[in-house]
């Protein structure tokens, strides 16, 4: 199954995350099919950049988002519509 999930990157105790599409059987740090956005919670204000069109395209193809990614997508939609 194809999943949309976060991939942890960055230095020790200074993480940032990339929103990626990958096979659920692979490691989170393994090969990715597509990169959809960035999330940096340590920055003030929090940095969140998501390509919503590509997210929707992957979901239409059957990809499932993790719970955290689902919340981030909702947050990105509310910010972009406001």
KOLSE-214050 format. One record per residue: residue number from 1; residue in three letters; x, y, z of N, C-alpha, C in turn. Coordinates in nm, 2 decimals, always signed. Example, Ala and Ser with C-alpha at 12.3 -4.5 7.8 and 13.67 -1.06 7.14 Angstrom:
<nodes>
<node num="1" residu="Ala" n_xx="+1.32" n_yy="-0.57" n_zz="+0.78" ca_xx="+1.23" ca_yy="-0.45" ca_zz="+0.78" c_xx="+1.32" c_yy="-0.33" c_zz="+0.78"/>
<node num="2" residu="Ser" n_xx="+1.28" n_yy="-0.22" n_zz="+0.71" ca_xx="+1.37" ca_yy="-0.11" ca_zz="+0.71" c_xx="+1.29" c_yy="+0.00" c_zz="+0.79"/>
</nodes>
This chain:
<nodes>
<node num="1" residu="Unk" n_xx="+0.08" n_yy="-0.12" n_zz="+0.00" ca_xx="+0.00" ca_yy="+0.00" ca_zz="+0.00" c_xx="+0.09" c_yy="+0.12" c_zz="+0.00"/>
<node num="2" residu="Unk" n_xx="+0.05" n_yy="+0.23" n_zz="-0.07" ca_xx="+0.12" ca_yy="+0.35" ca_zz="-0.08" c_xx="+0.07" c_yy="+0.44" c_zz="+0.04"/>
<node num="3" residu="Unk" n_xx="+0.16" n_yy="+0.50" n_zz="+0.11" ca_xx="+0.13" ca_yy="+0.59" ca_zz="+0.22" c_xx="+0.19" c_yy="+0.73" c_zz="+0.20"/>
<node num="4" residu="Unk" n_xx="+0.12" n_yy="+0.83" n_zz="+0.25" ca_xx="+0.18" ca_yy="+0.96" ca_zz="+0.26" c_xx="+0.22" c_yy="+0.98" c_zz="+0.40"/>
<node num="5" residu="Unk" n_xx="+0.34" n_yy="+1.00" n_zz="+0.43" ca_xx="+0.39" ca_yy="+1.01" ca_zz="+0.57" c_xx="+0.51" c_yy="+1.11" c_zz="+0.58"/>
<node num="6" residu="Unk" n_xx="+0.55" n_yy="+1.14" n_zz="+0.70" ca_xx="+0.65" ca_yy="+1.23" ca_zz="+0.73" c_xx="+0.79" c_yy="+1.16" c_zz="+0.73"/>
<node num="7" residu="Unk" n_xx="+0.89" n_yy="+1.23" n_zz="+0.68" ca_xx="+1.02" ca_yy="+1.17" ca_zz="+0.68" c_xx="+1.11" c_yy="+1.27" c_zz="+0.76"/>
<node num="8" residu="Unk" n_xx="+1.16" n_yy="+1.22" n_zz="+0.87" ca_xx="+1.24" ca_yy="+1.31" ca_zz="+0.96" c_xx="+1.38" c_yy="+1.34" c_zz="+0.90"/>
<node num="9" residu="Unk" n_xx="+1.41" n_yy="+1.47" n_zz="+0.91" ca_xx="+1.54" ca_yy="+1.51" ca_zz="+0.86" c_xx="+1.60" c_yy="+1.61" c_zz="+0.95"/>
<node num="10" residu="Unk" n_xx="+1.72" n_yy="+1.66" n_zz="+0.93" ca_xx="+1.77" ca_yy="+1.77" ca_zz="+1.01" c_xx="+1.87" c_yy="+1.72" c_zz="+1.12"/>
<node num="11" residu="Unk" n_xx="+1.92" n_yy="+1.81" n_zz="+1.19" ca_xx="+2.02" ca_yy="+1.78" ca_zz="+1.29" c_xx="+1.96" c_yy="+1.73" c_zz="+1.42"/>
<node num="12" residu="Unk" n_xx="+2.04" n_yy="+1.68" n_zz="+1.51" ca_xx="+2.00" ca_yy="+1.62" ca_zz="+1.64" c_xx="+1.93" c_yy="+1.73" c_zz="+1.71"/>
<node num="13" residu="Unk" n_xx="+1.81" n_yy="+1.70" n_zz="+1.76" ca_xx="+1.73" ca_yy="+1.80" ca_zz="+1.84" c_xx="+1.68" c_yy="+1.92" c_zz="+1.76"/>
<node num="14" residu="Unk" n_xx="+1.70" n_yy="+1.92" n_zz="+1.63" ca_xx="+1.65" ca_yy="+2.03" ca_zz="+1.54" c_xx="+1.58" c_yy="+1.97" c_zz="+1.42"/>
<node num="15" residu="Unk" n_xx="+1.48" n_yy="+1.89" n_zz="+1.44" ca_xx="+1.42" ca_yy="+1.82" ca_zz="+1.32" c_xx="+1.34" c_yy="+1.91" c_zz="+1.23"/>
<node num="16" residu="Unk" n_xx="+1.33" n_yy="+1.87" n_zz="+1.11" ca_xx="+1.23" ca_yy="+1.92" ca_zz="+1.02" c_xx="+1.18" c_yy="+1.79" c_zz="+0.94"/>
<node num="17" residu="Unk" n_xx="+1.07" n_yy="+1.81" n_zz="+0.87" ca_xx="+1.01" ca_yy="+1.69" ca_zz="+0.81" c_xx="+0.97" c_yy="+1.72" c_zz="+0.67"/>
<node num="18" residu="Unk" n_xx="+0.98" n_yy="+1.62" n_zz="+0.59" ca_xx="+0.94" ca_yy="+1.62" ca_zz="+0.45" c_xx="+0.82" c_yy="+1.53" c_zz="+0.44"/>
<node num="19" residu="Unk" n_xx="+0.71" n_yy="+1.58" n_zz="+0.37" ca_xx="+0.59" ca_yy="+1.50" ca_zz="+0.35" c_xx="+0.62" c_yy="+1.42" c_zz="+0.22"/>
<node num="20" residu="Unk" n_xx="+0.63" n_yy="+1.29" n_zz="+0.23" ca_xx="+0.66" ca_yy="+1.20" ca_zz="+0.12" c_xx="+0.56" c_yy="+1.09" c_zz="+0.09"/>
<node num="21" residu="Unk" n_xx="+0.56" n_yy="+1.04" n_zz="-0.03" ca_xx="+0.48" ca_yy="+0.93" ca_zz="-0.07" c_xx="+0.57" c_yy="+0.81" c_zz="-0.09"/>
<node num="22" residu="Unk" n_xx="+0.55" n_yy="+0.70" n_zz="-0.02" ca_xx="+0.63" ca_yy="+0.58" ca_zz="-0.03" c_xx="+0.55" c_yy="+0.46" c_zz="+0.00"/>
<node num="23" residu="Unk" n_xx="+0.61" n_yy="+0.35" n_zz="-0.03" ca_xx="+0.55" ca_yy="+0.22" ca_zz="-0.01" c_xx="+0.55" c_yy="+0.19" c_zz="+0.14"/>
<node num="24" residu="Unk" n_xx="+0.44" n_yy="+0.15" n_zz="+0.20" ca_xx="+0.43" ca_yy="+0.13" ca_zz="+0.34" c_xx="+0.52" c_yy="+0.02" c_zz="+0.39"/>
<node num="25" residu="Unk" n_xx="+0.57" n_yy="-0.07" n_zz="+0.30" ca_xx="+0.66" ca_yy="-0.18" ca_zz="+0.34" c_xx="+0.80" c_yy="-0.14" c_zz="+0.36"/>
<node num="26" residu="Unk" n_xx="+0.83" n_yy="-0.02" n_zz="+0.30" ca_xx="+0.97" ca_yy="+0.03" ca_zz="+0.31" c_xx="+0.99" c_yy="+0.11" c_zz="+0.44"/>
<node num="27" residu="Unk" n_xx="+1.12" n_yy="+0.13" n_zz="+0.48" ca_xx="+1.15" ca_yy="+0.22" ca_zz="+0.59" c_xx="+1.11" c_yy="+0.36" c_zz="+0.56"/>
<node num="28" residu="Unk" n_xx="+1.08" n_yy="+0.44" n_zz="+0.66" ca_xx="+1.04" ca_yy="+0.58" ca_zz="+0.64" c_xx="+1.16" c_yy="+0.66" c_zz="+0.58"/>
<node num="29" residu="Unk" n_xx="+1.28" n_yy="+0.61" n_zz="+0.60" ca_xx="+1.40" ca_yy="+0.68" ca_zz="+0.54" c_xx="+1.44" c_yy="+0.62" c_zz="+0.41"/>
<node num="30" residu="Unk" n_xx="+1.36" n_yy="+0.53" n_zz="+0.35" ca_xx="+1.40" ca_yy="+0.46" ca_zz="+0.23" c_xx="+1.35" c_yy="+0.54" c_zz="+0.11"/>
<node num="31" residu="Unk" n_xx="+1.34" n_yy="+0.47" n_zz="-0.01" ca_xx="+1.31" ca_yy="+0.52" ca_zz="-0.13" c_xx="+1.17" c_yy="+0.59" c_zz="-0.13"/>
<node num="32" residu="Unk" n_xx="+1.16" n_yy="+0.71" n_zz="-0.19" ca_xx="+1.03" ca_yy="+0.77" ca_zz="-0.19" c_xx="+0.98" c_yy="+0.78" c_zz="-0.34"/>
<node num="33" residu="Unk" n_xx="+0.85" n_yy="+0.79" n_zz="-0.36" ca_xx="+0.79" ca_yy="+0.80" ca_zz="-0.49" c_xx="+0.78" c_yy="+0.95" c_zz="-0.53"/>
<node num="34" residu="Unk" n_xx="+0.75" n_yy="+1.03" n_zz="-0.43" ca_xx="+0.72" ca_yy="+1.17" ca_zz="-0.45" c_xx="+0.74" c_yy="+1.25" c_zz="-0.32"/>
<node num="35" residu="Unk" n_xx="+0.78" n_yy="+1.37" n_zz="-0.33" ca_xx="+0.79" ca_yy="+1.46" ca_zz="-0.22" c_xx="+0.68" c_yy="+1.57" c_zz="-0.23"/>
<node num="36" residu="Unk" n_xx="+0.60" n_yy="+1.59" n_zz="-0.13" ca_xx="+0.48" ca_yy="+1.67" ca_zz="-0.14" c_xx="+0.49" c_yy="+1.80" c_zz="-0.06"/>
<node num="37" residu="Unk" n_xx="+0.58" n_yy="+1.81" n_zz="+0.03" ca_xx="+0.58" ca_yy="+1.93" ca_zz="+0.11" c_xx="+0.68" c_yy="+1.93" c_zz="+0.22"/>
<node num="38" residu="Unk" n_xx="+0.68" n_yy="+2.03" n_zz="+0.30" ca_xx="+0.78" ca_yy="+2.05" ca_zz="+0.41" c_xx="+0.70" c_yy="+2.09" c_zz="+0.54"/>
<node num="39" residu="Unk" n_xx="+0.76" n_yy="+2.05" n_zz="+0.65" ca_xx="+0.70" ca_yy="+2.09" ca_zz="+0.78" c_xx="+0.81" c_yy="+2.11" c_zz="+0.88"/>
<node num="40" residu="Unk" n_xx="+0.82" n_yy="+2.23" n_zz="+0.94" ca_xx="+0.93" ca_yy="+2.26" ca_zz="+1.03" c_xx="+0.87" c_yy="+2.31" c_zz="+1.16"/>
<node num="41" residu="Unk" n_xx="+0.84" n_yy="+2.23" n_zz="+1.26" ca_xx="+0.77" ca_yy="+2.27" ca_zz="+1.38" c_xx="+0.86" c_yy="+2.36" c_zz="+1.47"/>
<node num="42" residu="Unk" n_xx="+0.99" n_yy="+2.35" n_zz="+1.46" ca_xx="+1.07" ca_yy="+2.43" ca_zz="+1.55" c_xx="+1.08" c_yy="+2.58" c_zz="+1.52"/>
<node num="43" residu="Unk" n_xx="+1.04" n_yy="+2.61" n_zz="+1.40" ca_xx="+1.05" ca_yy="+2.75" ca_zz="+1.35" c_xx="+0.93" c_yy="+2.83" c_zz="+1.41"/>
<node num="44" residu="Unk" n_xx="+0.95" n_yy="+2.96" n_zz="+1.43" ca_xx="+0.84" ca_yy="+3.05" ca_zz="+1.48" c_xx="+0.82" c_yy="+3.15" c_zz="+1.38"/>
<node num="45" residu="Unk" n_xx="+0.71" n_yy="+3.17" n_zz="+1.31" ca_xx="+0.60" ca_yy="+3.07" ca_zz="+1.31" c_xx="+0.63" c_yy="+2.94" c_zz="+1.24"/>
<node num="46" residu="Unk" n_xx="+0.55" n_yy="+2.84" n_zz="+1.27" ca_xx="+0.57" ca_yy="+2.71" ca_zz="+1.22" c_xx="+0.57" c_yy="+2.71" c_zz="+1.06"/>
<node num="47" residu="Unk" n_xx="+0.67" n_yy="+2.65" n_zz="+1.00" ca_xx="+0.68" ca_yy="+2.65" ca_zz="+0.85" c_xx="+0.60" c_yy="+2.53" c_zz="+0.80"/>
<node num="48" residu="Unk" n_xx="+0.50" n_yy="+2.55" n_zz="+0.72" ca_xx="+0.43" ca_yy="+2.44" ca_zz="+0.66" c_xx="+0.40" c_yy="+2.47" c_zz="+0.51"/>
<node num="49" residu="Unk" n_xx="+0.45" n_yy="+2.39" n_zz="+0.42" ca_xx="+0.43" ca_yy="+2.41" ca_zz="+0.28" c_xx="+0.39" c_yy="+2.28" c_zz="+0.22"/>
<node num="50" residu="Unk" n_xx="+0.27" n_yy="+2.27" n_zz="+0.16" ca_xx="+0.22" ca_yy="+2.15" ca_zz="+0.11" c_xx="+0.16" c_yy="+2.18" c_zz="-0.03"/>
<node num="51" residu="Unk" n_xx="+0.19" n_yy="+2.09" n_zz="-0.13" ca_xx="+0.14" ca_yy="+2.10" ca_zz="-0.26" c_xx="+0.01" c_yy="+2.02" c_zz="-0.26"/>
<node num="52" residu="Unk" n_xx="-0.10" n_yy="+2.09" n_zz="-0.24" ca_xx="-0.23" ca_yy="+2.03" ca_zz="-0.22" c_xx="-0.28" c_yy="+1.96" c_zz="-0.34"/>
<node num="53" residu="Unk" n_xx="-0.25" n_yy="+2.01" n_zz="-0.46" ca_xx="-0.29" ca_yy="+1.95" ca_zz="-0.58" c_xx="-0.23" c_yy="+1.81" c_zz="-0.60"/>
<node num="54" residu="Unk" n_xx="-0.10" n_yy="+1.79" n_zz="-0.57" ca_xx="-0.04" ca_yy="+1.66" ca_zz="-0.58" c_xx="-0.09" c_yy="+1.57" c_zz="-0.47"/>
<node num="55" residu="Unk" n_xx="-0.12" n_yy="+1.63" n_zz="-0.35" ca_xx="-0.17" ca_yy="+1.54" ca_zz="-0.24" c_xx="-0.30" c_yy="+1.48" c_zz="-0.29"/>
<node num="56" residu="Unk" n_xx="-0.39" n_yy="+1.57" n_zz="-0.34" ca_xx="-0.52" ca_yy="+1.52" ca_zz="-0.39" c_xx="-0.50" c_yy="+1.41" c_zz="-0.50"/>
<node num="57" residu="Unk" n_xx="-0.41" n_yy="+1.43" n_zz="-0.59" ca_xx="-0.38" ca_yy="+1.34" ca_zz="-0.70" c_xx="-0.34" c_yy="+1.20" c_zz="-0.64"/>
<node num="58" residu="Unk" n_xx="-0.25" n_yy="+1.20" n_zz="-0.54" ca_xx="-0.21" ca_yy="+1.08" ca_zz="-0.48" c_xx="-0.32" c_yy="+1.01" c_zz="-0.40"/>
<node num="59" residu="Unk" n_xx="-0.41" n_yy="+1.09" n_zz="-0.34" ca_xx="-0.52" ca_yy="+1.03" ca_zz="-0.27" c_xx="-0.62" c_yy="+0.97" c_zz="-0.36"/>
<node num="60" residu="Unk" n_xx="-0.64" n_yy="+1.03" n_zz="-0.48" ca_xx="-0.73" ca_yy="+0.97" ca_zz="-0.58" c_xx="-0.67" c_yy="+0.84" c_zz="-0.63"/>
<node num="61" residu="Unk" n_xx="-0.54" n_yy="+0.83" n_zz="-0.64" ca_xx="-0.48" ca_yy="+0.71" ca_zz="-0.69" c_xx="-0.48" c_yy="+0.60" c_zz="-0.58"/>
<node num="62" residu="Unk" n_xx="-0.52" n_yy="+0.63" n_zz="-0.46" ca_xx="-0.54" ca_yy="+0.53" ca_zz="-0.35" c_xx="-0.44" c_yy="+0.54" c_zz="-0.24"/>
<node num="63" residu="Unk" n_xx="-0.35" n_yy="+0.64" n_zz="-0.24" ca_xx="-0.26" ca_yy="+0.65" ca_zz="-0.13" c_xx="-0.34" c_yy="+0.69" c_zz="+0.00"/>
<node num="64" residu="Unk" n_xx="-0.29" n_yy="+0.64" n_zz="+0.11" ca_xx="-0.35" ca_yy="+0.68" ca_zz="+0.24" c_xx="-0.25" c_yy="+0.76" c_zz="+0.32"/>
<node num="65" residu="Unk" n_xx="-0.30" n_yy="+0.87" n_zz="+0.38" ca_xx="-0.22" ca_yy="+0.95" ca_zz="+0.46" c_xx="-0.22" c_yy="+0.91" c_zz="+0.61"/>
<node num="66" residu="Unk" n_xx="-0.10" n_yy="+0.92" n_zz="+0.67" ca_xx="-0.09" ca_yy="+0.89" ca_zz="+0.82" c_xx="-0.18" c_yy="+0.99" c_zz="+0.89"/>
<node num="67" residu="Unk" n_xx="-0.21" n_yy="+0.97" n_zz="+1.02" ca_xx="-0.29" ca_yy="+1.05" ca_zz="+1.10" c_xx="-0.23" c_yy="+1.19" c_zz="+1.11"/>
<node num="68" residu="Unk" n_xx="-0.10" n_yy="+1.20" n_zz="+1.13" ca_xx="-0.03" ca_yy="+1.33" ca_zz="+1.15" c_xx="-0.04" c_yy="+1.41" c_zz="+1.02"/>
<node num="69" residu="Unk" n_xx="-0.01" n_yy="+1.34" n_zz="+0.91" ca_xx="-0.02" ca_yy="+1.40" ca_zz="+0.78" c_xx="-0.16" c_yy="+1.45" c_zz="+0.75"/>
<node num="70" residu="Unk" n_xx="-0.26" n_yy="+1.38" n_zz="+0.78" ca_xx="-0.40" ca_yy="+1.42" ca_zz="+0.76" c_xx="-0.42" c_yy="+1.55" c_zz="+0.83"/>
<node num="71" residu="Unk" n_xx="-0.38" n_yy="+1.56" n_zz="+0.96" ca_xx="-0.40" ca_yy="+1.69" ca_zz="+1.03" c_xx="-0.32" c_yy="+1.80" c_zz="+0.97"/>
<node num="72" residu="Unk" n_xx="-0.20" n_yy="+1.78" n_zz="+0.92" ca_xx="-0.12" ca_yy="+1.88" ca_zz="+0.85" c_xx="-0.19" c_yy="+1.93" c_zz="+0.72"/>
<node num="73" residu="Unk" n_xx="-0.25" n_yy="+1.83" n_zz="+0.65" ca_xx="-0.32" ca_yy="+1.87" ca_zz="+0.53" c_xx="-0.44" c_yy="+1.95" c_zz="+0.56"/>
<node num="74" residu="Unk" n_xx="-0.51" n_yy="+1.92" n_zz="+0.66" ca_xx="-0.63" ca_yy="+2.00" ca_zz="+0.70" c_xx="-0.59" c_yy="+2.14" c_zz="+0.74"/>
<node num="75" residu="Unk" n_xx="-0.47" n_yy="+2.15" n_zz="+0.81" ca_xx="-0.42" ca_yy="+2.28" ca_zz="+0.85" c_xx="-0.38" c_yy="+2.36" c_zz="+0.73"/>
<node num="76" residu="Unk" n_xx="-0.32" n_yy="+2.30" n_zz="+0.63" ca_xx="-0.28" ca_yy="+2.37" ca_zz="+0.51" c_xx="-0.40" c_yy="+2.42" c_zz="+0.43"/>
<node num="77" residu="Unk" n_xx="-0.51" n_yy="+2.33" n_zz="+0.43" ca_xx="-0.63" ca_yy="+2.37" ca_zz="+0.35" c_xx="-0.69" c_yy="+2.50" c_zz="+0.42"/>
<node num="78" residu="Unk" n_xx="-0.70" n_yy="+2.50" n_zz="+0.55" ca_xx="-0.76" ca_yy="+2.61" ca_zz="+0.62" c_xx="-0.68" c_yy="+2.74" c_zz="+0.60"/>
<node num="79" residu="Unk" n_xx="-0.55" n_yy="+2.73" n_zz="+0.60" ca_xx="-0.46" ca_yy="+2.85" ca_zz="+0.58" c_xx="-0.48" c_yy="+2.90" c_zz="+0.43"/>
<node num="80" residu="Unk" n_xx="-0.48" n_yy="+2.81" n_zz="+0.34" ca_xx="-0.49" ca_yy="+2.85" ca_zz="+0.20" c_xx="-0.62" c_yy="+2.90" c_zz="+0.16"/>
<node num="81" residu="Unk" n_xx="-0.73" n_yy="+2.86" n_zz="+0.23" ca_xx="-0.86" ca_yy="+2.91" ca_zz="+0.19" c_xx="-0.89" c_yy="+3.04" c_zz="+0.26"/>
<node num="82" residu="Unk" n_xx="-0.82" n_yy="+3.07" n_zz="+0.37" ca_xx="-0.85" ca_yy="+3.20" ca_zz="+0.44" c_xx="-0.79" c_yy="+3.32" c_zz="+0.37"/>
</nodes>
